Amino acid sequence: MLISPAATFDRTLVPFPASVETLLFEDLLALGDELAEVDLLVVPLIGVGFDAFDLIERLGMTVFMGRIRVVSDRLADRAMVLRELRDLADPLGLAVDLSDCL
């Protein structure tokens, strides 16, 4: 899921100027320069045919400079997984956080 600013919005109806879209892994990467407009990506830790580590690595080669929220089932060592995600993302200039699925 990606969240990006909406071009126009009515502040009386919409509290945040954002649009939400759901995309497949390959479609996300195909956005090219449009990735610069994305504020937040919400991705699974492990998806079908990819994982968050793959995605972060690929996003590091694009114009994307937004935030990445990784979601997963409860993890035995959440701190370790978050540290590994950030070890990959930080040198690429990407901000990552990790959330449990509800």
N, C-alpha and C positions, 0 to 999 in steps of 0.2 A: 504494500500500500504506500502511495506517496502523497504527500500533502504539500501543496504549493499555493502561493498567494493567488487569489482570484483577481482577474483584471479589474472588475468593478464589483461593488457590493453595496448593499444598503445597511448601514450600521444599526438601523432600528430593527432590522429583521435578522441579521447575522452578526453575532458578537465578534467573530474573528474572520478576517478576510482570507479564507482558505477554501480550496477545493480538494476533494479526496478522490483518488482513483485507485483501482486495484489492477496490477499488471503482472504478467509473467516475467520471469527472470530475463529472458532474452528480449522481451519488449521494453523493459526498463533500460537495458543497456543500449537499445536502438534509439533512445530518445536523443542521443547526441548532445548538442548544445542546449537543448531544453532542460537538461539536468541542472543547469545553473539556476533555474527558477524554482527548484524543489527545496523546500525548507526541511522536511522530515521524511525519512523512509522508515516504515515499520516492516520488519522482516523476521521470518522464523529463524531460530538458531539452526535448525535442520529442515530443509525443504526438499521437494521432489527434484532430484538431479543437481542440487547445489546446497551449500550451507552458507551461513553468514560470513565465514572466513573467505570463501570464494568471492562473494559479492563485494566485501570490503576491498579485497585486493583488486578486483576489476574496476570498482568505483574510483580507486586511487589513480587510475589512468584516464579519468574523464574530467569534465569541468565541474562535477558535483562538489559542493563545499558545504552542504547542509549537515543535519544531524541524522544519526542512524539509531533507531530503537530496535533492539533485538529482543524477541519474545521467545520464551521456552517454557516447558513444563518445569516444575520445581527441580532444582539441581542439587546434588549432594554437596558440591563445592562451587557455589555461585561466584564467590570472590575470585577463584582461580580462573573460571571461564571469562569473567569480565576483564581480568588482568590480561589474559591472552588476546581478547578482542581489541583492547586498547593498545597493547604492544604492537599489533598490526596496524591499527587505524591512526594512532598519534603521529607517526612519521609521515603519513600521507595527508595530514592536516584535517582528518575527519574526527568528529566527536561521536562517541558510541556510549549508549547505556543499555542495561539489560533489565528486562521486566519479566515477572512470572505471568503466565497465562492465568486468567481468572477461572 
